[in-house]
Amino acid sequence: MPERFDAVVVGAGLAGLYMLHRLRGMGLSVRVYEAGSDVGGTWYWNRYPGARCDVESLAYSYSFSDELQQQWEWTDRYPPQPEILRYINHVADRFDLRRDIRFERRVESARFNEAECLWEVRSDKGDHARAPFCIMATGCLSTPFEPDLPGLEDFAGGVYRTNLWPHENVRFEGRRVGIFGTGSTGIQAIPVIAREAAHLTVFQRTANYSIPAVNGPLDPAFVRAFKARYAEHREHQRLGLSMGAGDLEAAARDMKPMLPTAEKVTQAEVNRVCEAYWSRGGAHFMGAIGDVMSNEASNRRVADFVRTRIRAIVRDPETAETLCPTTHPIGTKRICVDTDYYATYNRPNVSLINLRKTPVESIEPQGVRLANRLVELDDLVLATGFDAMTGALLRMDIRGSHGRKLSQAWRDGPRTYLGLMVPGFPNLFTVTGPGSPSVLSNMVVSIEQHVEFIAGILEHMRERGYQSIRANPQAEADWTAEVAKRANATLYSKGGSWYLGANVEGKPRMFMPYVGGVGAYRSTCESVAANGYRGFNFRRDAPAATHAGASGS
Ligand code: N01
């Protein structure tokens, strides 16, 4: 027997939990389905050694409850995964969220029942929920990407995927470990595994730019001063051009890019400015030069600075050269933030294989077969990333009006209105979907904004007696064009990154996140709302009825 709710939410990570809290606050009945055995989303699955957020603790947290933000104590400048997971569990308990969540349920299908204006949501465990609204809080980086490594299933040792890391403690003492992947995840895991393993071999396909985190315990006096002005800091995150993240001390002092461009000054001047940001640490480094993401000459100079730093840290010149990124402009693949990443290659128990020179032929039971030799290994770690942004949505069978599949609607890439809705899929929302700032921003800032916007829409509908909301196809087309225009004005398209779907063979190449900044995006959403939710069509009757409902508001 199907169960009936006002809304079904898929996912119990930071997005799903806040969505549940907001909807419940509106008096709605909600069912949340979560594939994991507990809350946490990305922070539940990604338990690999060294996992840590690269947005600062005091920013990477909910702002919706002042009591919560005042009372929760973060330990480090950048929060480690176990601490974030504790925080999320605390939130779930504090707001009594678990009672509406069904764990270990992977949603397999969501189908719109046109006649009754309901979503029919089914899980792999046989659950069947019906609700007028369905909200996908499925995360942007939640579907692991399985690399093409022939023979992997024959490997005799342990195979550990960073994004499906076992809950029990994995020990690498005395073991020869190999790792694939030098993105944000690999760069965090490599220094930690290297300290434990007998030997670590890094199989690098693409060298990446990484900035030292300069992590450390938070100074209590700094935290006190920061919390005294939390509201101001939150406002800065919401409206700032810093994508809602950045260096909090700098934000506190309203630090602007120190040079508008690197093009017309000497490299020495560029180095001086970059050095100031490098020594402060973190992804805020990308704010040192104003036009780094739009001017190739500026970008090259910043990249040159990073390569100089790599050569200064890594003692073996050949290893240093292999680690110097040359395949893409800095920032066009997500900038990495590390602790001791480059210095790890000075350890005698770490070796680096350049897969562009010696590709993998196959994985054999004893290790990795390269063109010139076999690297014998006891364990393999795969830090090979995700089918980002669309993966989690497309692996469900989502069907909207007239049974149209989402996979069909997105055959040429994800097209949305504001990253929130897809035409033809009434009453279905995506939290931080493609076409919104999402992965280019502090995710918690973007999650809160989307959840509050969706809650606002539902309130608007309730007040006016509307039953359905649909994104207008023209609004979707205009917004998709705007997202592309913004991206094309930057260097992002030159990165060949997962932002473009480039890491997954056969995935349509389309720059998915909105690069215009969280402030501009928020103003757009506010203006849409103030104009009766421009671009959305509302109806009072069930959509199958012949009478055309109100349009706009
Ligand atoms: O994944 P990635 P990730 N053989 O796609 C390599 C967020 N995050 O998990 O570049 C050999 O960036 C691949 O090589 P290449 C953050 O947004 C945040 O590291 O395709 N190598 C690449 O090196 C981040 O951007 C935090 O040539 C293969 C790597 O695997 C996003 O998650 C921490 C291969 C994949 O890198 C994803 O990061 C961690 C093959 N067959 C992650 N296939 C925070 O701190 C793939 N690779 C918040």
Boltz pocket constraint, residues with backbone or C-beta under 6 A from the ligand:
constraints:
  - pocket:
      binder: B
      contacts: [[A, 52], [A, 53], [A, 54], [A, 55], [A, 141], [A, 147], [A, 148], [A, 149], [A, 180], [A, 181], [A, 182], [A, 183], [A, 184], [A, 185], [A, 186], [A, 188], [A, 203], [A, 204], [A, 205], [A, 206], [A, 334], [A, 355], [A, 383], [A, 384], [A, 385], [A, 386], [A, 439], [A, 498], [A, 503]]
      max_distance: 6.0
